[in-house]
Each structure stands twice: as C-alpha cells, then as structure tokens.
Amino acid sequence: MLLLGGLAAAPPLPGAERPAPPPAAVPEPPPPPEQYDPPDLPGAEVDELEPEVTITTRGTEIHEEYRLNGQLYMVKVTPAKGRPYYLIYDEVGRARRSDLEPDIMVPNWVIKRF
C-alpha cells in the first residue's frame, strides 16, 4: 500500500502531460432590434380573438363561462371537492362533458355559414 501511495504522489513523467483544452469560442449574440412592431392581423381585432370569461359561484361550485364573439362555447366547473370538469358546447347549443368523451376528437370547424 505504501508503494501505491508513493506512485500517486510521484511527479508525472515528461511528455505525459496533457495540454489544456482550448477555451470554447462562444459567438457573441446579435444585437437586439431597435423597435419591433408586429404586423396587424387582417380582418380581426385583438379584443375579438380573446375569450370573454365570466366567473360565477353556484353553491359550492365555481363556474367559469368562456364566450367568443358573444357565443358560449365552454364552461369550466370547479366543485368544492373533486377535480374540475369542462362542459363544451357545440353549434346547436348542446353541452357535453369533455372527460366522458374519447381522446380522439374530429375537428368541427365552421368555414362558412350560408
């Protein structure tokens, strides 16, 4: 054991020294833009794109109603005990629970109404 300890403390052999790794060259980030003004969205105001949320309390439940362009499309119900669930409304106005549906949903986008 003493012999091993002596070898560990011995100076390294000449030529066995490892060169130091070169410093990593980090490119300098580009300067920030002076002023960025995002382009306006065509045909829609920013306020029209965000939903209107109305929060009401019914008994011990909290109901959050989400409306877009005045049309109710979703209600989040948070009971006093248990997990919150969502009621999602279709075009006709029928509500369905999102947690009772299968995981795969077919898109029902309205492209144009006649």
C-alpha positions as CSV (number, residue, x, y, z in Angstrom):
1,M,0.0,0.0,0.0
2,L,2.8,2.3,0.8
3,L,4.2,1.7,-2.7
4,L,0.9,2.7,-4.4
5,G,0.7,5.8,-2.3
6,G,4.2,6.7,-3.4
7,L,3.4,6.3,-7.1
8,A,0.4,8.5,-6.8
9,A,2.5,11.3,-5.2
10,A,5.3,11.0,-7.8
11,P,5.6,13.7,-10.4
12,P,4.3,12.9,-13.8
13,L,6.7,11.6,-16.5
14,P,7.9,14.1,-19.0
15,G,5.8,14.0,-22.2
16,A,2.9,12.6,-20.3
17,E,1.4,16.0,-19.6
18,R,-1.8,16.7,-21.3
19,P,-2.3,20.1,-23.0
20,A,-5.0,22.2,-21.6
21,P,-8.2,22.2,-23.7
22,P,-8.7,25.4,-25.8
23,P,-11.2,27.8,-24.5
24,A,-14.6,27.4,-26.0
25,A,-15.3,30.1,-28.5
26,V,-18.8,31.5,-27.8
27,P,-20.1,33.6,-30.6
28,E,-21.5,37.0,-29.5
29,P,-25.3,37.2,-29.7
30,P,-26.8,39.5,-32.3
31,P,-27.8,42.9,-31.0
32,P,-31.5,43.3,-30.0
33,P,-33.8,45.0,-32.6
34,E,-34.3,48.7,-32.1
35,Q,-38.1,48.5,-32.1
36,Y,-40.2,45.6,-33.2
37,D,-43.8,46.5,-34.2
38,P,-45.7,43.3,-35.0
39,P,-47.9,43.5,-38.1
40,D,-51.7,43.8,-37.6
41,L,-53.8,40.8,-38.1
42,P,-56.1,41.1,-41.2
43,G,-59.8,41.3,-40.5
44,A,-59.8,40.8,-36.8
45,E,-59.2,43.0,-33.8
46,V,-57.1,41.7,-30.9
47,D,-60.0,42.0,-28.5
48,E,-62.2,39.8,-30.7
49,L,-59.6,37.0,-30.6
50,E,-59.5,36.7,-26.8
51,P,-62.4,34.9,-25.0
52,E,-64.6,36.8,-22.5
53,V,-64.6,34.9,-19.2
54,T,-67.4,35.3,-16.6
55,I,-66.8,33.7,-13.2
56,T,-69.9,32.9,-11.1
57,T,-70.4,30.9,-7.9
58,R,-73.3,28.5,-7.6
59,G,-73.5,26.9,-4.2
60,T,-70.0,25.5,-3.5
61,E,-69.1,25.2,-7.2
62,I,-67.3,27.8,-9.3
63,H,-68.4,28.2,-12.9
64,E,-66.2,29.9,-15.5
65,E,-68.1,30.7,-18.7
66,Y,-66.0,31.2,-21.8
67,R,-67.6,33.2,-24.7
68,L,-66.1,34.2,-28.1
69,N,-68.0,36.8,-30.1
70,G,-70.8,36.6,-27.6
71,Q,-71.3,32.8,-28.1
72,L,-70.9,30.5,-25.1
73,Y,-68.5,27.7,-26.1
74,M,-67.2,26.2,-22.8
75,V,-67.9,26.2,-19.1
76,K,-65.3,25.1,-16.5
77,V,-66.9,23.7,-13.4
78,T,-64.8,23.5,-10.3
79,P,-66.5,21.7,-7.4
80,A,-65.6,22.2,-3.8
81,K,-64.3,18.6,-3.7
82,G,-63.0,16.7,-6.6
83,R,-61.4,17.6,-10.0
84,P,-62.7,20.3,-12.3
85,Y,-64.5,19.3,-15.4
86,Y,-65.4,21.1,-18.7
87,L,-68.8,21.4,-20.4
88,I,-68.1,22.0,-24.1
89,Y,-71.0,23.4,-26.3
90,D,-71.5,22.5,-30.0
91,E,-73.0,24.7,-32.7
92,V,-76.6,23.7,-31.7
93,G,-76.0,24.6,-28.0
94,R,-75.8,21.1,-26.6
95,A,-73.3,20.6,-23.8
96,R,-71.1,17.6,-23.3
97,R,-68.6,16.7,-20.7
98,S,-65.0,16.7,-22.0
99,D,-63.8,13.9,-19.7
100,L,-66.5,11.5,-20.8
101,E,-65.5,11.7,-24.5
102,P,-62.9,9.6,-26.2
103,D,-59.4,11.0,-26.5
104,I,-59.7,11.5,-30.3
105,M,-62.0,14.3,-31.5
106,V,-62.9,15.0,-35.1
107,P,-62.4,18.8,-35.9
108,N,-65.7,20.6,-36.3
109,W,-64.5,23.9,-37.7
110,V,-67.0,26.2,-39.3
111,I,-65.5,27.5,-42.5
112,K,-68.6,29.4,-43.8
113,R,-72.2,29.6,-42.9
114,F,-74.8,30.2,-45.5
